[in-house]
Amino acid sequence: SSIIIRTMSFALASLQGRALARPLHVKRIASRRGTRAVLVRAAVDPERDVILVSGCRERVAQCCVDQLSKNERSAGVAIKVTLPHDAYVGVKNPLNAMAKDLVFPDKPMIDCLGALDAVECVDESTDLFKGCLKDATGVILASEYAPTLLQTAVDLCDRIKAGAMPKLRRVVVLSHIGVERRDVDPWKFMNRKTMVGTGVIGGKPQPGGAPLDRWIDAEELIKATLESCGGADKSPWSYTIIRVGDLRGNGPTSVTYGDAMLTLVDNAFDVRMQDIEMEEGDAFEGFTKRLSVAVVMNRMLTTQSYRVINRTFSCISTGPVDRERRKGWDVAKGRSPPPIEDKVVDEELQPKEEEENVPAGAPVPT
């Protein structure tokens, strides 16, 4: 009898182990012949997807690459850091006029990002980049400089129209809050036009400034390209635009250049402003933490929610957080607060509860 009990215990434990080992992404749905298991495909699949990230000379895009490589929902996915050709070209040493050797300012960034898991830096002038375009299923445009982001949006839309990106499914674009309020202060003052190059001898001044005009031009270009591909109903790809305030914070210390970029303001912002607030459309006034922006933009790729499809959201950082959450962090010494979790972004994407309109009581008749 003891042998039978032991055998039954072993069989029960084996069945429990198999139940625990069942993948969480297997869902059972009802059918006419009973219950059948259906494999639900993830939003990002390492065997299927290739993500291109543009703007990695600046820290938001660097944080996007860093977090895509480390987040469990996107770990193992092929990430291509797209860089212009001049990122690989040496320049004369600006600190030593007598030096004969060229310096490569972008090499530390290229080496740092290239060392991350499943990340590869690609020169946009090479045939390898053309191959990446054919395989790309997701694109993140995260340049912090408005003219550069507009140019990358123009290039992306031209490639889409030319049929160079047949597998594209998702596009996530960085923008700026205030683009729909450009006629009122402080956005009106921020969007003032200037002339660039007025002090260059022999050079012709060029129109500059008006960054909000360039941000909105990039947004409208993405939307117009979607319409040219059949609109929201027929287009094989969709977009999400994330509008942010003025950017602060360093991001993870693994992708910063060194102490020169670790300013006191950004250090304090990283530690104090760890939470976010999001609203659809053009909302808020304030600043946004770079690392938080990167997590939000990445989540637009990994989420399966239909609420983010062809939508525009504003995002700012909130705080300061309580003292317990600030304890022990010192960005200058390499101890950065953790990024926000995906569930925080999901909560912010949920429809906000509308305030109940309580009717006022009628006056007491006299």
Order of alpha helices (4+ residues) and beta strands (2+ residues): alpha-beta-beta-beta-alpha-beta-alpha-beta-alpha-beta-alpha-beta-alpha-beta-beta-alpha-alpha-beta-beta-alpha-beta-beta-alpha-beta-alpha-alpha
